[in-house]
Amino acid sequence: MIIQFSQGRLILTPFEIQVRLNAPGVMLQAMVEDIKLHRDVLVLSADAGAVRWSLKLDHVQQADELIGFLGEQILL
């Protein structure tokens, strides 16, 4: 599944998320078990120990698509 947002696109599989940013050559990747969604502030974050990143989604529909595809286990 692909979700477009203002900074690029999210590419989702049942096991991982890739974030392809609009900047050439920039990609963030994380396993689904390392992903959390802060739905109230629309922030998607990854914490895999030594590697962390976060990004702000544009609107609640994107958050709902993430939850619909990956399930509620990503909610914080």
MOKAJO-V464492 format. One record per pair of residues at least 12 apart in sequence whose ideal C-beta (glycine too) atoms are under 6 Angstrom apart, sorted by the first residue. I is the first residue (numbers start at 0). J is the second residue. D is the distance in whole Angstrom. If there is no record, write none. Layout:
I:J:D
I:J:D
This chain:
0:68:5
2:61:6
2:64:5
4:56:6
4:57:5
4:61:6
5:57:5
6:20:6
7:19:5
7:20:4
7:21:5
11:68:5
14:31:6
15:30:5
16:29:6
16:34:6
27:52:5
29:45:4
31:69:6
33:45:5
33:46:6
33:47:4
34:73:5
35:75:4
36:62:6
36:65:6
36:73:5
36:74:6
37:75:5
38:62:5
41:56:4
41:62:6
42:55:6
